[in-house]
Structure formats: structure tokens, C-alpha cells
Amino acid sequence: MMRSTSIACCLLSYGLTASLAAPVAQFDDIGKHVSTPETATSGTTPPEAKLVFTEFQDGSEMIQVATIETPDGPDIATKNVVSAGDGQEYLVLLEEDETDPPAVSRILSKVGASVQGSGVSHIFDNSLFRGFSGPIGTEAADVLRNLSSIKIIEPVQPIARQVVRSREGCPWGLQRISEDGPVKGNLQKLDFRYTFDDDGVMGKGVDIYVLDSGINIDHHAFGGRAKIGFSMDGPGDLTAKSDGDGHGTHAAAIAAGDPFGVATGANVIGVKIMGVESTGSTADALKGLDFVVRQHERRKGEEGFVGSVASLSWSVAQRSRLIDRAVDAAVDAGIHVSIAAGNRGADACSNSPSSQGGDGAEGQGGKAVTVGSVDGFDRVSDFSNTGLCVDVYAPGEAIVSAWVGGPAVVEVQAGTSMACPLVSGLMAYMMVRDGRLAQNPALMKEALKRSSELSGIVLNRASGSRPATQLPVVNNGIPSVLGRRQQQQQQRQRTQPPVSFAFSNSTAS
């Protein structure tokens, strides 16, 4: 029989068509055809099809034309490699250090194209680099990759200018993670600016699972993007009233609520593993993690799905091997896990699941991301756990966010429970900005650590024999100079948040 251990949240309350297999041909250093495989081996090309090069004189230059020959009765049908291709456009850069640089026309001839043909969009010919671009297709690209005269070949990619946008009426934590230093002002007011660069996306396609006390899904902050996916109290509790405490709602809105959160385009799924006063058991936590893993596996094949984030703003009083193992398994499945460091002012490695961040307890290498708290003066919060198991720090004091008791109720809270979901939202934001991070939690972890190069560092105050140390604060990747420029441009254009909010101690029953 499994023994259930209690868990508690990490919060301090203020009280408020055919393709050829590559390589298909070999050439010597001057581009002369040396050999050709006897058969093509992929796509719908018949097994006896051959890639044949025909040479002819063009002025002073010997030209080679590549064709695919397919026996069909008494006649031989020929097909130009480029015209038979898939239309994929490529950039081709020629070797510039050869004593006899190859002419672009000669390179094009090897795939049945010409300078004047449809296979060329641009030609580059200067003293520093030479080459061309065009819709030559994947087959022709495979041929060109085998030429010694080709230096680089890659698909043409879209480019776009970076548009820095901002949102007014936000908590101070959002301004701190999009700038390079401390903020100024009343931290308990929605009087700050959040700067970002993917307006209209903001984590779209990412599922953020908030394993907590439930979510007030009717709150204006979620705009219909939130739902309850699992409740320890059974199917009958999958409603807007599932959160009888407020802690889960607060955390969820920090991750993805508007205007409180980082990723205001993400899906928010409440996973209720704690009840009133935000207490629960490891059995409920394990069941919640089981739900998240199963949902993630189901969602992976769906169109528009980007990835999953699990936000864990709670702690076990001691280490739990089962919880640690479940967290590791979730990360191994491709789920990004953000964990609150804890509020005892102690070593985060001494508790689960925070022990699974940083370097990991016993130096085993943590797979998740454990988050500590900082205040508005860029100092590590007195209550925040620290140590080798903490990866990054984020704002965790005087955090305004959604609450229970109505669709427009807000509350101010403090704790690593608030810092953790901010990083959860940042994960979702970064996954959409950089697709390489979406299914690679290890790469995401490193990216979050490197983000502190833009955000600066905070000071972990000296205590007893412990010297003061410098620690990283997360940043959303917006260069600080762009943020300041946007701030200057909009200094006199501040707008109020779209919805009026009231603090819980004045409106909640």
C-alpha cells in the first residue's frame, strides 16, 4: 500500500515527385563526370532508371547536361533534373579559393539548368562570394552537394524584421524579465510595461499544465483559454469553481493570463492536486503527473501543437524518490518542467521536486528547471531556497495576479510559487520563438540560463559564513536597447488594461 506524503505550495501571502538517392554522381576537382550509380533507389523512379550526363561544347566551355533515362519500349524518355524537381528553392555558394573558379553556368549545367532558365532566381558574382539561388529542387541539390566546387548549399529561408511590442498595465515582474535591470515604482500596482517580439502568438500552440489547487477558468485573464483537465476530487470537480483556494488561479495567470502573464496565447490546463489551503499528497501529485504525460503523448500528433509545460509550485517536506522519478520521466517524454525552489531559505536540493533542477541533488544532473525568487531590488528573496539545484531566479515578491471570487478579482502574493509560473510562461513563449526548444527540455534549460546575459544578475545576500554570490535572472530575449527605445516612444501613450480588476480583500465574499 502506497504511503501518501503531504505536499504544500511554495507561497507567502501578503494577505491581499521522384527523388534520387544521394550521392547520385561523383565528379573530380574540375567538375568532370567520373562515375554514376547504375540505378536510382528512391521515390517512384523505376529501378532501371539511370542518371546520365551528356557533354557538348559551348564556345570555349565544355557543358554537361544531367538527365534521367527510363527505358519505355523502344524509345528512351529523358527528364531534366530541375524541371522534374519539387520546386524547393536553394542558395548555392561556390568555392572561392580555387585557382580556376567554376563558372555559375557550368555548375547549373550539371543539373540541366542554365543562367537564363527557370532554375535561377539570382546570381551572386563579386570579389568575395559567388553563387546563385533558384527553385532547383531537392534532387538537383543532392547532385550539387557532391561537387567539390560547391562550398555551401542550403534552402532559402524567410527573413523578417524584429518588431518589438509592449503591453501596458502589467505586473512589475513582466517588465523585469524584458529589461536589463531593476524596476522602479509601486510593485503592487499594474503600472508596468512588458516588452516582447511575437505579438499575436505569445505561446500559441503550447499547453501549460498548472499542477496546483485548480483554476478559476471564468476569470477575464484567461479569455476562454483555460480549462480543468484533472481533479483529485473526481470528474464532478472539472468546473470553474474547482479552485477553492486561489493559489492555482494566481499561478496560472502569472504563466499565461492577460495582463498578468508571459504567454497570453498559450492553452492553460488546470491539474488539481491540492485542496483548500493548498495542501495535498504525493499520491495526488503523482496522479496529476500521470495525467500530464498521457495528455502530452496524445497531443503530439495533433496539428498546431507546439509542446507542453508543467508548472509545479509546491513542495514535499522531504525527498520523494517517486516524485523525483516521475518528474524525470516527464522531462524524458519531452515535457518542460518548471519547479518552485521552496520558501524555507534553505537548500533546494533537500526537497522534492525542487531537487530535480540545477545540478541535481547529489550532483546527479537535474533535468527540470528549478526557480528561485528575487525582489524588486534585484536581491534574492529572504525566503527563497537556493543552492546547486536552483537553475534561475525570477520575480517572486509583490506579484499581482488573478484570484478566485469572481471574474475580475486580483490578489498580491509572494513566494517561489509566483516565480515558478513566470518561468513556465517564459518557456511557452520561447518554444514558439525557437522551434528547436519545443521538444528539447535540456536545450531549453540552457537557453533560460543564457538569457540572464540580457537580464543581468542578482545578488544573493551574505548570510553567516556564506559569502554574497551573483545569480542569474531570466529574460525573454528582447535586447534591452530595443525595450528602452519602445519605452521612450510610448511614454505618453499609456493605456489602461482592457478589464478593470479589484483586489480580493475588497470584492471577494
Buried (B, 14 or more C-beta within 10 A) or exposed (E): EEEEBEBBBBBBBBEBEBBBBBBBBEBEEEBEBEEBBEBBEEEEBEEEBBBBBEEEEEEEEBBBBBBBBBEEEEEEEBBBBBBBBBEBBBBBBBBEEEEEEBBBBBBBBBBBBBBEBEBBBEBBEEEEEBBBBBBBBBBBBBBBBBBBBBBEBEEBEEEEEEEBBBBBBBBBBBBBBBBBEBBEEEBBEBBBBBBBBBEEBBBBBBBBBBBBBBBBBBBBBBBEBBBBBBBBBEEEBBEBEBBBBBBBBBBBBBBBBBBBBBBBBBBBBBBBBBBEEBBBBBBBBBBBBBBBBEBBEEBEEEEEBBBBBBBBBBBBEEBBEBBBBBBBBBBEBBBBBBBBBBBBEBBBBBBBBBBBBBBBBEEEEBBBBBBBBBBBEBBBBEBBBBBBBBBBBBBBBBBBBBBBBBBBBBBBBBBBBBBBBBBBBBBBBBBBBBEEBBBBBEEBBEBBBEBBEBBBBBBBEEEEEEEEEEBBBBBBBBBBEBBEEBBEEBEEEEEEBEBEBBBBBEBBE
